[in-house]
């Protein structure tokens, strides 16, 4: 099952962003509103906000997909998943009492007049499996040759080295950088057993982006990200929209097509929309897919992108 949303400038069979999507059964399979390129012109840059979201495993739904940049938040390691579901929540009671998706445990601290060990806290459990090194290897071997530009993934300390090693195995066409930390104030604290998450990035060794920028001359990039987590996310493990927007801005250009094969609640897709990029992704859980579909269908204001060189010339006239 596929869901589509598009914008002016996209190929046919797309509906306006914020409109109602349609399943693939209503479309021509060969008419993918996905191969839209940014076009520089006298009025600036034509943006690509076309969206394609698939329900199913990436191996089944995105097998033939190529993209300009892969920016994803794949499941963390099984070790981290187990630690999340067994560790106490710092800061108070969460919603979800009685919901089987939540886990109940004693916090081991005094609260509201109760003695230590009696304060019951409800915490949302992760409802998808953690990844193992073989999952990372399969993913990288498939998508590294199909990603024209930057390859960006967020992981934990247990799998970050595996990501690095698997991407380095493609050293003939990929340059892998040292992992970058993402620190979320108030969330990644040692009291809860958490440290920073790690962002592994790799670019093509040779060639250039279609705008003429050589991959080796992409520009100055951050050495890490200090961005607070979003509150009240409907999906466990979702990354903050500000973080994903920053990654989309830093590692792609307006009009590029971003791929997230582990789309979750659609945060990367929304970031791509807001930054004037196209998006294609996949999600295996039907409930999470529905949440992502609803999110990506909501109206938004796209950025005004003006050709910098032309704007400077205009200011001199």
N, C-alpha and C positions, 0 to 999 in steps of 0.2 A: 504494500500500500504506500502510495506517495501522496504528499500534499504540496501544493504549489502556491506561491504568491509572487507577484511581479510588480514592475513599475514601468512608467513610460521609458521607452528606449530598449525594453526587453523584446525578445522575439515573441512570436505569437503563442497562444495557448497559456498565457499568464494572466492572472487577475490583479487588479490594483492592490498595492500593499495596504494592509488593513482590511481587505475584502475577504470574502469567503473562499477558502481553498477548495480544490476538487481532487478526487482520487485519480489514480492513473487510468482507471477504467473509462474516465471521461476524456482522456487525452490520446493523441497519437504518441506511441512509445518513442518514435524517432524525433519528435518535436520537443526537445528539451529546452526550456527557456533559461539556459544556463551558460551558453557560450558567448555572453555579451562582454565585449571589451571596452575599456575606457577609451574615449575619443577626445583628444585635445582639440579645441576649436576656439573661435574668436570670442565666444561667450563663456569660456571656462572649460570645465571638465564634465562630461556626461557620466553620471554615476550609475552603478549597477546595484540595485537593491532587490534583485530577483532571488527568491528563496525556493529551495527544493528540500523537503524533509521526508525521509523514508522511515517506515516502521519495519524493523527487522535488524538482523545482524549486518554489520558492515560487509562481511564476507559475501553475503547474499545480495545486498541491495546496492553496494557501491563498488562492486568488483571492477567495473570498467571506467570509473571516474578518474579524471585528472583535474588538477586544481592549480591555482597560482600560488597559494600558500596553505599549508596545513597547520591549523591552530586548534589544539585539542586539550581536553582535560580528561584523560582516560582514567579508569579505576586505579586507585593506589594498590599497594601490595596487600596480599592476604594478611600479612602481619599487622599492617596499619589498620585494616578493617577490623581485625579482632581486637586491637587495642581500643578503637573507637567504641565498639559495642560493649566493652567491659569496663571502661573508665568512667569516673564520676563527672557530672556536669558542674562546672564552677559557675556560681552566680545565681542560682535559683531554679525554680520549678518551670519546666517547659510544658507547653500545651500537648494534648494528645492522650489524656488519661483514658484508659480503657481501649485504646486503639492497639491492635496486635502488632502494628508496625513500630510501636514504642516499647522500650525496655524499662522495667522498674527495678531500682536498686537503692540501697542505702548509701548516702553520700559520705558517711563517716565523719560528719561535722555537726556541731550544735547549731540549731536554727529555730527561731520562733519558740523558744522556751523548751524545745525538745533536747534530750541528751544526745551526746555524740553517738552516731550510728543508727539513730531512729528517724532521721529526716529522709523520707522517701521522695525520690526525684524521678520524673518521667523523661526519658530521652529517646529521640527517634533513632531507630536502628537502621543501618545501611541495608537496603533491600536488594543489593546486587553484589555479585561476587568480586573479590579482589583479584588482581592479576598476578601471574607468575612470570618468570623470565621468558618462558616459551611463548607467552601471549605477546609480550613486547617484541620478540624476534619476528613473529609472524606479521605483526602490524608494520614494523619498520621495513621488512623485506618487501611488503606489498606496496606501501605508499611512498617510500623514498624515491623510487624511479618514476612515480606518477605525480610528484609535486614539483612544479616548475621553479618555485622560489623557496622561501624559508619554510623550515619544518620546526614547529614549536610545540612542545608538550609540557604539561605540568605534572609533577610526580612527587613522591615522598623520597626520603633519604634511602630507603631500602631498594627502590627500583631505579633511582636516578642514574646510578652507575651502569645498570643494564641498558638503559636508554642510550647512554653515552657510548657504550661498547658496540651496541647494535648499529648505531648510526655511523660509528667509526669504521665498521665493516664495509661501508659504502664510501671509503676514503677516496676512491678514484674520482668520485663526483660530488662529495660532500665534505665541507669543512665544519667540524664540530667545535663549539665553544665550551668553555667551562660553565657548569650550571649556575644559573642566577637565582638568588633567594627571593622568595615572596614572603614578606613579613606582614602579618595582619595584627595590628595593635589591638589588644583586648581579647584576642582569640588564640593566637599562637603563643601561649604562655607555658612556662615550665611546670607550673602548678598542676596543669592538666595533662602533662606528659607530652606536649606538642612542641615542636620546633618549627622552623620555617619550612614551607614547601619549596620545591626546586623546579626551576624552569630550564629545560634542556633545549637548546636552539642549534640549528645547523643550516648552512646556506650552500648553494651550489659553488663549487670551486672556480668555475669559469663561466663565461657568458654574461648576459645582461638581462635586465627587466625590459619589457617591451617599450618602456618609456625612454630607453637608452641608458639607464643607470647600470653601470657594471656592478655585479654582486659584491665584488671586493671593495667597491667605493660607495656602499649603501649609505654611509653617514654614521654619525655618533649615536650610539644606543645606550640605554641605561644599564648600569651594572647590577641592578636589582630593583624591586618594587616594594614600596611600603604603602599598602592600601588596605583599609579596614574592610572586614567582611560585611556583606549585606545581612540585614536582620529579617527574619521571617521568610526565608526562602522556602518555596513549596517543595523543593527537591533536596534531599540530604546530600551534602558534599558539593553543592553548587558554588561556583566561584563568583566573586563580586563583579557586577557589570562594569565597574570602573577599571578593574584589572583587565578584563577581556577587551575592553575598548582600547586600553593602552597597548596591549599586545597586537591588536589588529592595526592600530595606527603605526606602531613601530616596525612591524614586519610585513606590511603589504602597502599597496598604493590604492587610491580611489579607483573603483571599477574592477579591481581584482576579484576573483572568486575564491572564497575561503571555504575550506572543508573541515568539518569536525565529525569524524565517524562515530564519536561517542557523545552525541549532542545533548543528552540529558534533558533538562528543562528549557533548553534553547538560549542559554546566556551568550554563547559565542555567536549564534545566529543573530540575536538581537544587537550585539555589539557590531557585527558586520553591517546590519541595516543602518544603524545610527552613524556609522562611519563611511557610508556610501560604497559598500562592497556587496557583492553577491555572496550567497551562502548555499552550501549543500551539506546535509548531515543525515545521520541515522540514529535511531533510538530503538532499543529492543522491547522496553516495557510499554504496554499500551496506555496505561494511566499517565506515565511521564510523557509519552508522545503527545497525548491530548493536551497536557499542560503547555508543552512547547508550541504546539500548533496554535493554541489560544493566544499565547504570548506574542508569537511572531505575526499574528493577524491584527494586532492592535495598531492603531494609527501612530505615527511618529513624525517628527520633523527632521528631515535629512539636512546635513550640513551644507552650507553654501561654499562651494569649492571654486576658487577663481585661479586661473593660470597666473602664477606669480610673476613671470617675466613680462607678460602682456600688461598686468596691472601696474608694474613699475614703469613700463614705457608710457602707459596712458597718463600716469601721474606727472610725467615730464612734459607732456604736450600742453 
